[in-house]
Structures are given as C-alpha cells and as structure tokens.
Amino acid sequence: MRLLPVLALVMAFPAVAFASDPHSYAQPDAVRVTHLDLDLTLDFGKRELTGNATLKLDWKDAKAKDLVLDTRDLKIASVEAVDASGKASPLKFALAPRDKELGSKLTIEAPAHPASVRIAYATVPEASGLQWLTPEQTASKKQPFMFSQSESIHARSWVPLQDSPAIRITYDAHISAPKDVRVVMSAINDAKHPLNGDFSFDQPHPIPSYLLAIAAGDIAVKETGPRSAVYAEPSIVGKAAHEFEDTEKLIETTEKLYGPYAWGRYDILVLPPSFPFGGMENPNMTFATPTVLVGDKSLVSLVSHELAHSWSGNLVTNAAWRDGWLNEGFTTYVQGRITEAVYGKALADEEALLSARELQKTIGHMPPNAQKLTPDPRGTDADDALSSVAYDKGSWFLRTLEQRFGRDVFDAYLKGYFAHFAFQSIDTDTMFAYLKTNLLDKYPGKMSEAEARAWIWQPGIPKDAPLPSSPRFDSIDKQREAFLAGTLDAARLDAKSWNTQEWMYFLDRLPDVTPLARIKEIDAAWHLTGTPNAEIGMRWYAHAIAAGDKDVWTAAAEHMTRIGRLYLTTPVYRAFARTPEGLAFAKQTYAKARSGYHPMTQQAVERILAGTSKKK
C-alpha cells in the first residue's frame, strides 16, 4: 500500500485550531466525534434510510454536559449511551425547531461523557442530501436508483453528526438493500461483491462529513486499471469505461507531481443525468455526471479535477466554506497540471483561458465581498459560498505563484504543503502562514506579502495577473470578429477542427444578445440545435433564446429536461426568464422536468422562475 509515507507525516503535526463554523451547530471544543458506525436499511418503496448511527466521542471539556449535533428533517426515534463493554442506556435529547438553512440542532444530554452514543433514526423522502429516482428516471428503466450529495451541509439530512468540514471522522457502514441492487459508498468498494443485499464498508482515513456518500441501483462495473474501475448503469458502463480509460495514467501523473495517492483505489460512479454537479470528489468513489460522456475524451478534465481533490480537498481540506478556495482553487490548478502532462499544454492553456476570460467578464458584477477568495461568511448560505471566484481566481493566483517562483520551486512547495497538512482541515490564515514561511520569505524578491494578501483578501483581479497564450483562441477571436462584422460567412468558420473547448470559447465571447440573423446563420452551417454535447448546447441555447430564435425552444426544453446538472441547466432557464413569453415556457418545461431534478436543482430553478436567483 502507498499509504505509509503520508500517514507518517500526518502523525507529526497537531490538529489546526480555527474559528467556529457558522454553518454548523456543532461544538467541537466541548466534544468531538471521531468515528461513525452506520447500520442502515435502504427502502426504495418508502424512499428512506432507517437504522442507527453510533458516534465515538472525544470529550474535550470536562465541564461539558451536552453533545450537540446537526440534523435536517431526520426522524429521531431514540438516543442511547454506549459504554466500552457495549452496554446501552437511554439519554434525553431535544430537537430544536427547523432553521431553513441549518436544519435542527440536536442536543443530547450526556453529563457522564459516554464513550459513544447510538442514535436510531430515519430520513424523509425529501431529504436534501438524497435523491430517489424511479426506474423510469434511469437509463435501464428496470430498477430505482438512489444517490447522495452531501456537500456542502447536506450530510445532516441523512446522518445525525457534526456537519462541518473542520471535523474529520473515520467511518464504517453496514447497508441492507434489496437483492440485485448494488450499493457503493465513499470507501473501498468491491467490484466483485455479490448483489445479495448485504454490504459493508470501511473508510479508515479521517474525512470531513461532506465526503460521506452512498448510492444504490442497477450498477455494473468495468475495470479501467489496477486500482480503478468505472461503475455505471449497464447500458452506459462500456462507454464510460472507454471515456475514462486514462484514469491510471492520470493517477500516476499526479503522484509524480505531488506525492503518493493516499486512498488506495480511485473508482468513478457515473450517475443518472439528474446529478446536480459535474463531479463530486467522494473519497475512493468519485460521483460523475454522464454529460461528460461525449465520446472523444474532450471533457475528461472533470476526472482530472475530481482526482486532484484526492490531494487538495480530501487530503487537505478547507475548515469552513468561506475558505472553499483552498479546496477548489488548488484543485483547479492541479487539474490544469494533470491535463497538461497527459493531454498537452495547448488544451491546459485553453481551459485556463476559458475560465479566466469568463471570470474577467463576471467578477465586476459581483458584490465586493464576493470577489474575495476568503469572503465574509455573514449572510452567505453554505451552498452559495463556492462561486467561480473560488475556482478560477484561486487557480489563477496559484498559476501566478508558479510563474513568479518557477515551476520546480513551486512544485516542491505544493508537494510539501500537501504532506504537511495531510488529513487536516485548515483555514486561509493557516495556509498563508505556511506560504509566507516556505515560499515568500524563503525566496525573497519574487512576490511581496502585500501582493499575495491582495490576491486573497482584496476584491477583483490584480492588473498584472498573467494569462497563458493560445494561438487557436487568437484565431477564433479573429474569425468571430469577422463573422460579426459580416465579412466572414458562418460556413467559412474553420470550425470542423474545433474541439469542445474551442466551441465553448467561440460561443462564450459572442455578444450577450447576438443578432438573430447571425444566430440563424451559425445554426444553418453547424447544426448546433440538438447537439448531444451539453457544454456546447447550454451556451448555444442561451444565445439563441436571447436573440429571439423560437425555433430552438423545443430542443432547449429537451436539454433542460434531460440534464439536471446545475451549471448546464440554469443558464438556459435564465435566458428564458428574461421575457414574459420565455418565462411562461420555462415554467411549463419545469413542471414536466421537476420530478427528475435533484432537490438542489429544483431550488435553484425555482429561484430563477421567481426572479430571486443569484447568478454566480
């Protein structure tokens, strides 16, 4: 196993101290949960998980009388203290009224400081962190499907726990399920496990609660390497395995850059289209959207991103959601380095430019606080804390550090950073203290402390922020300009050779409202309406709707109904919502599509249709 070097390092460093988490009721200074033992039964008919969660406790305050946990919409049946011999005795508990964002505080009276508590409970069908799909909503149409999405604070909707990224736990689980159903979790999964309804899991590494994950359904498996496999519905598992056949190469590449992969196996579960995100970096089992299965590996950077989280996010974790850039900015930077090493510098530069140009376009419209890498969290929901700033400004800052200090120096620094803070949750102040000592002060004259602080704690993007160059993008800029000026027909665009990123770039930099005649000309030449590529489709439909092209409405509605990924669906709803007629059509489409959406997607679309959405 390649675990020992990293595990030895984490033993050498004490836990990091930080401020309380505004998105959790937990009181870790009084008592901290260190291990979770789940014993749950999965019931598709009732759309619920029922059973017990046993929490191992480390009492920090000798005067503490209560254990305070996070819950949301859980039905608590009983709470017991469990001593070292396994003897149980009932404990009094109180479930506070529900807060719209935080859920209900569960206070357990435990003045005798038991070693563990056992909570018997059940989830509700509407649990915000679970989605239950009917057979008709799956690709196979044979069996129902269930999956979780715990980030940011939705683990509390299916497990009573201290739901803060600052608190790390190990866990094991026993899951009872109907026969012929495969259950997977964010732990080591056995591809050869019989579908006998009896599954056990063990996660020996301490993880934050948002990385707790479970899925169950008609799931087939195809190996892609010595420590990787693809899990997916039978009808798409072959396509997915082909798309992700480079997984082992990606793992090896990242190890050469940043040290051993600490988690043993790296498997990928391709979920039904209702999954609200591109990917979720659950340890050992990345959850991925099927929208990346385009056949040419052009969107496989999603795997690079989720794999990179095995170092930045899962290994070294933001202690609170205001510090989300420590997860996403670092991961986006590492993703770029993986993409460059495996697929070439040109593609990595194109992806970096795409994100940087989009951020340049949008950041000025954000409130100043939202433009900071570490914003003031007051008034910000946990789910709203991560925006393009965390991803794109964060990675841009790290690319700037690489440029100033040189790649060799910065690679050594980042490798040391991951090893130093392995299996810990840290805040931005802690990261900056390490940066100052091990980079800024160690190599004076490259970047001042004031410059680095401006990147993190000031709004906007520094004027001297470096950008990569892309001759292909430069050519596309010239062609787009000539096309809009009427000196180049759409059919003469050199687009036959464009990859997905180049089409994205062409569309991203069209005017917000492009003349209808130009939109019609593009579609006549390149047939973008009805494209199976959701990245291109999302951009195309938004532009065509804004231009007033009603001929795309039916195809746009099909796109919105077929795809539940927030990033690829909400822009099309926004485009429709800008006119009364479009808004009415969007509401009709949503009424038909709603049952197939994840609760997070439902909430986001309903805010758009009500005129209260926040564009990120």
GUROGU-264772 format. One record per residue (C-alpha): residue number from 1; residue in three letters; x, y, z. Coordinates in steps of 0.5 Angstrom, whole numbers, plus 2048, in hexadecimal, padded with zeros to 3 digits. Each point is the difference from the previous one (the first is absolute). Layout:
! residues N
   pos   code     u     v     w
   NUM    ALA     X     Y     Z
...
END
This chain:
! residues 616
   pos   code     u     v     w
     1    MET   800   800   800
     2    ARG   802   807   7FF
     3    LEU   7FD   803   806
     4    LEU   806   800   805
     5    PRO   804   806   7FE
     6    VAL   7FA   804   800
     7    LEU   7FD   7FD   806
     8    ALA   807   801   804
     9    LEU   800   807   7FE
    10    VAL   7F9   802   803
    11    MET   802   7FD   807
    12    ALA   806   805   800
    13    PHE   7FB   806   800
    14    PRO   7FB   802   805
    15    ALA   7F9   802   7FE
    16    VAL   7FF   807   7FE
    17    ALA   7FC   805   804
    18    PHE   7FB   804   7FD
    19    ALA   7F9   804   801
    20    SER   7FA   7FD   801
    21    ASP   7FC   7FE   7F9
    22    PRO   7FA   805   7FF
    23    HIS   7FC   7FA   7FC
    24    SER   800   7FB   806
    25    TYR   7FD   800   807
    26    ALA   806   7FB   802
    27    GLN   804   802   806
    28    PRO   807   7FC   7FF
    29    ASP   803   804   805
    30    ALA   7FC   7FC   805
    31    VAL   800   7F9   7FD
    32    ARG   802   7FE   7F9
    33    VAL   7FD   7FA   7FC
    34    THR   806   7FC   7FE
    35    HIS   7FD   7FA   7FD
    36    LEU   7F9   7FE   7FC
    37    ASP   7FD   7F9   800
    38    LEU   7FA   800   7FC
    39    ASP   7FB   7FA   7FF
    40    LEU   7FA   802   7FC
    41    THR   7FB   7FC   7FB
    42    LEU   7FE   803   7FA
    43    ASP   7F9   800   7FE
    44    PHE   7FE   803   7F9
    45    GLY   7F9   7FF   801
    46    LYS   800   805   806
    47    ARG   806   804   7FD
    48    GLU   803   800   806
    49    LEU   806   7FD   804
    50    THR   7FF   7FE   807
    51    GLY   804   7FD   806
    52    ASN   806   802   804
    53    ALA   806   805   800
    54    THR   805   7FE   806
    55    LEU   804   806   801
    56    LYS   807   7FF   804
    57    LEU   802   806   804
    58    ASP   806   804   803
    59    TRP   7FE   805   805
    60    LYS   804   806   800
    61    ASP   7FD   804   806
    62    ALA   7FF   7FC   807
    63    LYS   7FA   805   802
    64    ALA   7FC   7FF   7F9
    65    LYS   7F9   7FD   801
    66    ASP   7FD   7FF   7F9
    67    LEU   802   7FD   7F9
    68    VAL   7FE   805   7FB
    69    LEU   7FE   7FD   7F9
    70    ASP   7FE   803   7F9
    71    THR   7FA   7FD   7FD
    72    ARG   7FB   802   7FB
    73    ASP   7F9   7FC   7FF
    74    LEU   802   7FA   804
    75    LYS   7FB   7FC   804
    76    ILE   804   7FE   806
    77    ALA   7FD   7FA   804
    78    SER   805   7FF   806
    79    VAL   807   802   802
    80    GLU   804   7FC   805
    81    ALA   807   800   803
    82    VAL   804   7FA   7FF
    83    ASP   806   7FE   804
    84    ALA   806   7FD   7FF
    85    SER   7FD   7F9   801
    86    GLY   7FA   801   7FB
    87    LYS   7FB   802   806
    88    ALA   7FB   805   7FE
    89    SER   7FC   804   804
    90    PRO   7FB   806   7FD
    91    LEU   801   807   800
    92    LYS   7FC   806   800
    93    PHE   800   804   7FA
    94    ALA   7FD   806   7FD
    95    LEU   7FF   802   7F8
    96    ALA   7FF   808   7FF
    97    PRO   7FC   803   7FB
    98    ARG   802   7FF   7F9
    99    ASP   804   806   7FD
   100    LYS   7FF   801   7F9
   101    GLU   808   7FF   7FE
   102    LEU   803   7FD   806
   103    GLY   7FA   7FB   802
   104    SER   7FF   7FE   807
   105    LYS   805   800   806
   106    LEU   800   7F9   803
   107    THR   802   801   808
   108    ILE   802   7F9   803
   109    GLU   800   801   808
   110    ALA   807   7FC   802
   111    PRO   803   802   806
   112    ALA   803   7FA   801
   113    HIS   804   800   7FA
   114    PRO   7FF   7FA   7FD
   115    ALA   805   7FD   7FB
   116    SER   7FB   7FF   7FB
   117    VAL   7F8   802   7FE
   118    ARG   7FC   7FC   7FC
   119    ILE   7FA   804   7FC
   120    ALA   7FA   7FC   7FD
   121    TYR   7FD   804   7FA
   122    ALA   7FD   800   7F9
   123    THR   801   805   7FB
   124    VAL   7FA   803   7FC
   125    PRO   7FE   7FF   7F9
   126    GLU   802   808   7FE
   127    ALA   807   7FF   804
   128    SER   804   806   7FD
   129    GLY   806   7FC   7FF
   130    LEU   7FD   7FA   7FD
   131    GLN   7FC   7FF   7F9
   132    TRP   7FC   7FA   7FF
   133    LEU   7FF   7FE   7F9
   134    THR   7FA   7FC   7FD
   135    PRO   802   7FA   7FB
   136    GLU   7FD   805   7FA
   137    GLN   805   805   802
   138    THR   806   7FC   7FF
   139    ALA   804   7FD   7FA
   140    SER   7FE   7F9   801
   141    LYS   7F9   801   801
   142    LYS   800   7FA   805
   143    GLN   802   802   807
   144    PRO   7FF   806   804
   145    PHE   806   804   802
   146    MET   803   804   806
   147    PHE   806   804   801
   148    SER   802   805   805
   149    GLN   803   807   7FF
   150    SER   803   803   807
   151    GLU   804   806   7FE
   152    SER   7FF   805   803
   153    ILE   7FC   7FF   806
   154    HIS   7FB   7FA   7FE
   155    ALA   803   7FA   803
   156    ARG   7FC   802   806
   157    SER   7FA   7FF   7FC
   158    TRP   802   7F8   800
   159    VAL   804   7FF   806
   160    PRO   800   804   807
   161    LEU   807   802   801
   162    GLN   805   807   801
   163    ASP   7FF   802   7F9
   164    SER   806   805   7FF
   165    PRO   806   7FF   7FB
   166    ALA   804   802   806
   167    ILE   7FE   7F9   804
   168    ARG   803   7FA   7FD
   169    ILE   7FE   7F8   801
   170    THR   801   7F9   7FE
   171    TYR   7FA   7FC   7FF
   172    ASP   7FE   7F9   7FE
   173    ALA   7F9   7FE   7FE
   174    HIS   7FB   7FA   7FF
   175    ILE   7FB   801   7FB
   176    SER   7FA   7FC   7FF
   177    ALA   7FD   800   7F9
   178    PRO   7FB   7FD   7FB
   179    LYS   803   7FA   7FD
   180    ASP   803   801   7F9
   181    VAL   802   807   802
   182    ARG   807   803   800
   183    VAL   802   804   806
   184    VAL   806   805   800
   185    MET   803   805   805
   186    SER   806   805   800
   187    ALA   804   7FA   803
   188    ILE   804   7FA   7FD
   189    ASN   7FB   7FC   7FB
   190    ASP   800   7F9   7FE
   191    ALA   7FE   7FF   7F9
   192    LYS   7FF   7F9   800
   193    HIS   7FB   801   806
   194    PRO   7FA   7FB   800
   195    LEU   7FA   804   7FF
   196    ASN   7FD   7FD   806
   197    GLY   7FD   806   803
   198    ASP   805   800   806
   199    PHE   806   805   7FF
   200    SER   806   802   805
   201    PHE   804   806   7FF
   202    ASP   807   803   804
   203    GLN   803   806   7FF
   204    PRO   806   800   804
   205    HIS   802   807   7FF
   206    PRO   7FD   806   803
   207    ILE   7FC   804   7FB
   208    PRO   7FB   806   801
   209    SER   7F9   7FF   800
   210    TYR   7FE   803   7FA
   211    LEU   804   7FA   7FD
   212    LEU   7FB   7FB   802
   213    ALA   7FD   7FD   7FA
   214    ILE   7FB   7FA   7FE
   215    ALA   7FD   7FE   7FA
   216    ALA   7FC   7FA   7FE
   217    GLY   7FD   7FD   7FA
   218    ASP   801   7FC   7FA
   219    ILE   807   801   7FF
   220    ALA   805   7FC   7FC
   221    VAL   808   800   801
   222    LYS   805   800   7FB
   223    GLU   808   801   802
   224    THR   804   805   7FD
   225    GLY   806   7FF   803
   226    PRO   804   7FC   806
   227    ARG   7FD   805   805
   228    SER   7FA   803   7FC
   229    ALA   7F9   7FE   7FE
   230    VAL   7FA   803   7FD
   231    TYR   7F9   7FF   803
   232    ALA   7FA   802   7FC
   233    GLU   7F9   7FD   7FD
   234    PRO   801   7FA   7FC
   235    SER   7FE   804   7F9
   236    ILE   806   805   801
   237    VAL   805   7FD   804
   238    GLY   804   7FE   7FA
   239    LYS   800   807   7FD
   240    ALA   802   803   807
   241    ALA   806   7FB   800
   242    HIS   802   802   7F9
   243    GLU   800   807   802
   244    PHE   804   7FF   807
   245    GLU   805   7FB   7FD
   246    ASP   805   805   802
   247    THR   7FF   800   808
   248    GLU   806   7FC   802
   249    LYS   804   805   7FC
   250    LEU   7FD   806   803
   251    ILE   802   7FD   807
   252    GLU   807   7FE   7FE
   253    THR   801   807   7FD
   254    THR   7FD   804   807
   255    GLU   804   7FB   804
   256    LYS   807   802   7FC
   257    LEU   7FE   808   802
   258    TYR   7FD   800   807
   259    GLY   802   7F9   803
   260    PRO   7FC   7F9   801
   261    TYR   7F9   7FF   7FF
   262    ALA   7FE   7FF   808
   263    TRP   7F9   7FD   7FF
   264    GLY   801   7F9   7FD
   265    ARG   7FB   800   7FA
   266    TYR   7FD   805   7FB
   267    ASP   7FA   7FE   7FD
   268    ILE   7FB   804   7FD
   269    LEU   7F8   7FF   800
   270    VAL   7FC   803   7FA
   271    LEU   7F9   803   803
   272    PRO   7FA   801   7FC
   273    PRO   7FF   807   7FD
   274    SER   7FD   803   806
   275    PHE   806   800   804
   276    PRO   801   808   801
   277    PHE   807   801   7FF
   278    GLY   806   7FE   7FB
   279    GLY   803   7FB   805
   280    MET   801   7FF   808
   281    GLU   806   7FE   803
   282    ASN   7FE   7FB   805
   283    PRO   806   7FC   802
   284    ASN   801   7FA   7FC
   285    MET   7FA   801   7FC
   286    THR   7FF   806   7FC
   287    PHE   7F9   801   7FE
   288    ALA   800   803   7F9
   289    THR   7FB   803   7FB
   290    PRO   7FE   7FC   7FA
   291    THR   800   807   7FC
   292    VAL   808   7FF   7FF
   293    LEU   7FF   7F9   7FC
   294    VAL   801   804   7F9
   295    GLY   804   7FA   7FD
   296    ASP   806   804   7FF
   297    LYS   803   801   807
   298    SER   800   808   7FF
   299    LEU   7FC   800   807
   300    VAL   805   7FB   804
   301    SER   803   806   803
   302    LEU   7FA   7FF   805
   303    VAL   803   7FA   802
   304    SER   807   804   801
   305    HIS   7FC   805   804
   306    GLU   7FD   7FA   805
   307    LEU   806   7FC   800
   308    ALA   804   807   802
   309    HIS   7FC   800   806
   310    SER   803   7FA   803
   311    TRP   805   805   802
   312    SER   7FD   807   800
   313    GLY   7FA   7FF   804
   314    ASN   7FF   7F9   802
   315    LEU   807   7FF   803
   316    VAL   801   808   802
   317    THR   7F9   803   801
   318    ASN   7FD   807   801
   319    ALA   7FE   800   807
   320    ALA   7FA   805   7FE
   321    TRP   7FC   801   7FA
   322    ARG   803   807   800
   323    ASP   807   7FD   7FE
   324    GLY   7FD   7FC   7FB
   325    TRP   805   802   7FB
   326    LEU   805   7FC   804
   327    ASN   7FC   7FA   7FD
   328    GLU   7FE   803   7F9
   329    GLY   806   805   7FE
   330    PHE   805   7FB   802
   331    THR   7FC   7FA   7FC
   332    THR   7FF   804   7FA
   333    TYR   808   802   800
   334    VAL   802   7F9   801
   335    GLN   7FA   7FE   7FB
   336    GLY   804   804   7FB
   337    ARG   807   7FD   801
   338    ILE   7FD   7F9   7FF
   339    THR   7FC   802   7FA
   340    GLU   807   803   7FD
   341    ALA   804   7FA   802
   342    VAL   7FB   7FB   7FD
   343    TYR   7FD   804   7FA
   344    GLY   804   805   7FF
   345    LYS   802   807   801
   346    ALA   7FB   803   7FB
   347    LEU   7FA   7FD   803
   348    ALA   802   802   807
   349    ASP   801   807   7FE
   350    GLU   7F9   800   7FC
   351    GLU   7FD   7FE   806
   352    ALA   803   805   805
   353    LEU   7FF   806   7FB
   354    LEU   7F8   7FE   7FF
   355    SER   800   800   808
   356    ALA   804   807   801
   357    ARG   7FC   803   7FA
   358    GLU   7F9   7FE   803
   359    LEU   803   803   807
   360    GLN   802   806   7FD
   361    LYS   7F9   801   7FD
   362    THR   7FC   7FF   806
   363    ILE   804   802   806
   364    GLY   7FF   807   7FF
   365    HIS   7F8   7FF   801
   366    MET   801   7FC   807
   367    PRO   800   804   807
   368    PRO   807   802   802
   369    ASN   800   7FB   806
   370    ALA   7FE   7FA   7FB
   371    GLN   806   802   7FB
   372    LYS   805   7FE   806
   373    LEU   803   7F9   801
   374    THR   7FE   800   807
   375    PRO   7FA   804   801
   376    ASP   7FC   802   806
   377    PRO   7FB   7FA   801
   378    ARG   7FB   804   803
   379    GLY   7F9   800   7FC
   380    THR   803   7FA   7FC
   381    ASP   7FD   7F9   7FF
   382    ALA   805   7FB   800
   383    ASP   7FE   7FE   7F9
   384    ASP   801   807   7FE
   385    ALA   807   800   803
   386    LEU   803   7FD   7FA
   387    SER   800   804   7F9
   388    SER   804   801   7FA
   389    VAL   805   804   805
   390    ALA   802   7FA   804
   391    TYR   801   7FC   7FA
   392    ASP   803   805   7FB
   393    LYS   803   806   804
   394    GLY   803   7FB   805
   395    SER   804   7FC   7FA
   396    TRP   802   806   7FD
   397    PHE   803   802   806
   398    LEU   804   7F9   800
   399    ARG   802   801   7F9
   400    THR   803   807   802
   401    LEU   804   7FD   805
   402    GLU   802   7FB   7FB
   403    GLN   802   805   7FB
   404    ARG   804   804   806
   405    PHE   804   7FB   803
   406    GLY   801   7FB   7FB
   407    ARG   7FC   7F9   7FF
   408    ASP   806   7FC   803
   409    VAL   800   804   806
   410    PHE   7F8   801   801
   411    ASP   7FF   7F8   7FE
   412    ALA   805   7FF   806
   413    TYR   7FC   805   805
   414    LEU   7F9   7FD   7FE
   415    LYS   802   7F9   801
   416    GLY   803   802   807
   417    TYR   7F9   803   801
   418    PHE   7FC   7FA   7FF
   419    ALA   805   7FC   804
   420    HIS   800   805   806
   421    PHE   7F8   801   801
   422    ALA   7FE   7F8   7FD
   423    PHE   7FA   7FE   803
   424    GLN   7FF   807   804
   425    SER   7FB   806   7FF
   426    ILE   803   807   7FF
   427    ASP   7FD   807   7FF
   428    THR   803   805   7FC
   429    ASP   804   803   805
   430    THR   804   7FA   802
   431    MET   801   7FF   7F8
   432    PHE   803   807   800
   433    ALA   805   7FF   806
   434    TYR   803   7FA   7FC
   435    LEU   800   803   7FA
   436    LYS   804   806   803
   437    THR   805   7FC   803
   438    ASN   801   7FB   7FB
   439    LEU   7FF   804   7FA
   440    LEU   800   807   800
   441    ASP   805   801   806
   442    LYS   805   7FA   7FD
   443    TYR   800   803   7F9
   444    PRO   800   808   801
   445    GLY   7FF   805   7FA
   446    LYS   7FB   7FB   7FD
   447    MET   7FA   802   803
   448    SER   7FF   805   806
   449    GLU   7FB   7FE   805
   450    ALA   7FC   806   7FE
   451    GLU   7FF   7FD   7F9
   452    ALA   7FE   7FA   803
   453    ARG   7FB   803   805
   454    ALA   7FD   804   7FB
   455    TRP   7FE   7FA   7FC
   456    ILE   7FD   7FC   805
   457    TRP   7FC   806   805
   458    GLN   7FF   805   7FA
   459    PRO   7FA   800   7FB
   460    GLY   802   800   7F9
   461    ILE   806   7FD   7FC
   462    PRO   807   803   800
   463    LYS   801   804   7FA
   464    ASP   807   7FC   7FF
   465    ALA   7FC   7F9   800
   466    PRO   804   7FC   7FB
   467    LEU   7FC   7FD   7FB
   468    PRO   802   7FA   7FB
   469    SER   800   801   7F9
   470    SER   7FC   7FB   7FB
   471    PRO   801   801   7F8
   472    ARG   7FA   7FC   7FF
   473    PHE   7FC   805   804
   474    ASP   803   806   7FD
   475    SER   7FE   7FD   7F9
   476    ILE   7F9   7FF   803
   477    ASP   800   807   802
   478    LYS   801   803   7F9
   479    GLN   7FB   7FB   7FD
   480    ARG   7FB   802   805
   481    GLU   801   808   7FF
   482    ALA   800   7FF   7F8
   483    PHE   7FA   7FC   801
   484    LEU   7FC   805   804
   485    ALA   802   806   7FB
   486    GLY   7FD   7FC   7FA
   487    THR   807   7FF   7FD
   488    LEU   800   7F8   801
   489    ASP   7FA   7FB   7FF
   490    ALA   7FF   7FB   806
   491    ALA   801   7FB   7FB
   492    ARG   807   802   7FF
   493    LEU   802   800   807
   494    ASP   806   7FB   801
   495    ALA   7FB   7FC   805
   496    LYS   801   7F9   7FD
   497    SER   806   7FF   804
   498    TRP   7FE   804   807
   499    ASN   800   7FC   806
   500    THR   7FA   801   805
   501    GLN   805   805   804
   502    GLU   800   804   7F9
   503    TRP   7F9   800   7FF
   504    MET   7FF   802   807
   505    TYR   805   806   7FF
   506    PHE   7FC   802   7FA
   507    LEU   7F9   800   803
   508    ASP   803   803   807
   509    ARG   802   806   7FC
   510    LEU   7FA   802   7FC
   511    PRO   7FC   806   802
   512    ASP   7FB   7FF   805
   513    VAL   7FB   801   7FB
   514    THR   802   7FE   7F9
   515    PRO   7FC   802   7FA
   516    LEU   7FB   7FB   7FE
   517    ALA   803   7FF   7F9
   518    ARG   807   7FE   803
   519    ILE   7FD   7FB   804
   520    LYS   7FC   7FD   7FB
   521    GLU   806   800   7FB
   522    ILE   804   7FC   805
   523    ASP   7FB   7FB   801
   524    ALA   7FF   7FF   7F9
   525    ALA   807   7FF   7FF
   526    TRP   802   7FC   806
   527    HIS   7F9   7FD   803
   528    LEU   801   802   807
   529    THR   7F9   7FF   802
   530    GLY   7FF   7F9   802
   531    THR   807   7FF   802
   532    PRO   802   7FA   805
   533    ASN   806   804   802
   534    ALA   7FD   803   806
   535    GLU   805   805   801
   536    ILE   7FF   803   7F9
   537    GLY   7F9   7FF   801
   538    MET   7FF   804   806
   539    ARG   804   806   7FD
   540    TRP   7FC   800   7F9
   541    TYR   7F9   7FF   803
   542    ALA   802   806   805
   543    HIS   802   804   7FA
   544    ALA   7FA   7FE   7FB
   545    ILE   7FB   802   805
   546    ALA   803   807   802
   547    ALA   800   801   7F8
   548    GLY   7F9   7FE   800
   549    ASP   800   7FA   7FC
   550    LYS   7FA   7FC   802
   551    ASP   802   7FA   7FB
   552    VAL   805   7FE   806
   553    TRP   7FB   800   805
   554    THR   7FE   7F8   7FF
   555    ALA   807   7FE   800
   556    ALA   802   804   806
   557    ALA   7FA   7FE   804
   558    GLU   802   7F8   7FF
   559    HIS   807   803   802
   560    MET   7FD   802   806
   561    THR   7FC   7FA   802
   562    ARG   806   7FB   7FE
   563    ILE   805   804   804
   564    GLY   800   801   808
   565    ARG   807   803   800
   566    LEU   7FF   807   803
   567    TYR   806   803   7FC
   568    LEU   7FD   7FD   7FA
   569    THR   7F8   802   801
   570    THR   7FF   806   804
   571    PRO   803   805   7FB
   572    VAL   7FB   7FD   7FB
   573    TYR   7FB   802   805
   574    ARG   803   807   801
   575    ALA   7FF   801   7F8
   576    PHE   7F9   7FE   800
   577    ALA   7FE   804   806
   578    ARG   802   807   7FD
   579    THR   7FA   800   7FC
   580    PRO   7F9   7FF   803
   581    GLU   7FE   7FB   7FA
   582    GLY   807   7FD   801
   583    LEU   7FF   7FF   808
   584    ALA   7F9   7FD   7FF
   585    PHE   803   7FB   7FB
   586    ALA   806   7FF   805
   587    LYS   7FA   7FF   806
   588    GLN   7FD   7FB   7FB
   589    THR   806   7FC   7FF
   590    TYR   802   800   807
   591    ALA   7F9   7FD   802
   592    LYS   802   7FA   7FC
   593    ALA   807   7FF   802
   594    ARG   800   802   807
   595    SER   7FF   7F9   802
   596    GLY   806   7FE   7FD
   597    TYR   804   805   803
   598    HIS   804   800   807
   599    PRO   7FE   804   806
   600    MET   806   805   7FF
   601    THR   7FE   801   7F8
   602    GLN   7F9   801   802
   603    GLN   801   805   805
   604    ALA   805   804   7FB
   605    VAL   7FB   7FF   7FA
   606    GLU   7FA   803   805
   607    ARG   804   806   802
   608    ILE   801   802   7F9
   609    LEU   7F9   7FF   7FE
   610    ALA   7FE   804   806
   611    GLY   805   805   7FE
   612    THR   804   800   806
   613    SER   806   7FC   7FD
   614    LYS   808   802   802
   615    LYS   804   7FF   7F9
   616    LYS   807   7FD   802
END
